[in-house]
Each structure stands twice: as C-alpha cells, then as structure tokens.
Amino acid sequence: MDDTSYDIDWAEIVDILAKEYGWTIEYIKSLDLGQITLLLKVIKARYDKQNNNEGTTDNELSISDLKAIGGKEQTREDGRKEIVI
C-alpha cells in the first residue's frame, strides 16, 4: 500500500457501503475492519476502471481476497461469475 493517508470517518464508510450494496447500518457495523478495508478498495478500483483511471495495483483485489472476507462465488443468469459479499 502506498503512503497516501485517507481521512474517512465512520459515517462516510456507512454511507459508501449502504449506497453501493444497499446494506443496513446494523449489517455494516457487523463487518470487521479488514472486510471494510477490502470492500472500500473494491469500490475504488471499480470506479477507477469505470472512469478509465487505471489506478495502482494496490487497488486491485483478487477473487481469493474477496473470498477471504466471506465472499461467495455465484453465477448470474447471464452466465457471468460474481463474488457476493
């Protein structure tokens, strides 16, 4: 990870995760810090990719990283694989 310092508070974390995934405050509070950190990286990597900003390799997570935080691999109706947290 780079030396960039992120100043983010609990309300911002709840807002980001609730908006992205539709989760309740109670569910978000049940996540541990490692899960929250990885989820925020996933969200940032996705937005970087959507905005054609390649970002850094620190922002890219593998499927094994997502599975490590409790993600389950599923096949969507269109046949694409996804990890659901």
BELKAWO-V104389 format. One record per residue. N is the residue number from 0. SS is DSSP state (~ for helix, > for strand, _ for the rest). BURIAL is + if it has 16 or more other C-alpha atoms within 10 Angstrom, else -. D_FIRST is the distance of its C-alpha to the first C-alpha in Angstrom with 2 decimals. Layout:
n	ss	burial	d_first
N	SS	BURIAL	D_FIRST
N	SS	BURIAL	D_FIRST
//
This chain:
n	ss	burial	d_first
0	_	-	0.00
1	_	-	3.77
2	_	-	6.73
3	_	-	8.22
4	_	-	10.34
5	_	-	11.79
6	_	-	15.40
7	_	-	16.59
8	_	-	19.55
9	~	-	21.09
10	~	-	23.56
11	~	-	21.03
12	~	-	19.24
13	~	+	22.74
14	~	-	23.78
15	~	+	20.95
16	~	+	21.40
17	~	-	25.18
18	~	-	25.39
19	~	-	23.27
20	~	-	24.85
21	_	-	27.99
22	_	-	27.17
23	_	-	29.08
24	~	-	27.84
25	~	-	29.13
26	~	-	27.13
27	~	+	23.85
28	~	-	24.63
29	_	-	25.03
30	_	-	21.42
31	_	-	19.20
32	~	-	15.92
33	~	-	13.97
34	~	+	16.06
35	~	+	15.62
36	~	-	11.82
37	~	+	12.09
38	~	+	15.05
39	~	+	13.58
40	~	+	10.91
41	~	+	14.04
42	~	+	16.06
43	~	-	13.85
44	~	+	13.65
45	~	+	17.40
46	~	-	18.24
47	~	-	16.40
48	~	-	18.43
49	~	-	21.55
50	_	-	21.33
51	_	-	20.89
52	_	-	17.57
53	_	-	15.60
54	_	-	12.19
55	_	-	9.31
56	~	-	8.93
57	~	-	5.73
58	~	+	8.66
59	_	+	11.09
60	_	-	12.27
61	_	-	15.12
62	~	-	18.41
63	~	-	17.94
64	~	-	14.88
65	~	+	17.26
66	~	-	20.13
67	~	-	18.36
68	_	+	18.37
69	_	-	22.00
70	_	+	22.13
71	>	-	25.39
72	>	-	26.09
73	>	-	29.07
74	>	-	31.16
75	_	-	32.12
76	_	-	35.69
77	_	-	34.83
78	_	-	33.60
79	_	-	29.89
80	>	-	27.51
81	>	-	25.13
82	>	-	23.10
83	>	-	24.43
84	_	-	22.66
//
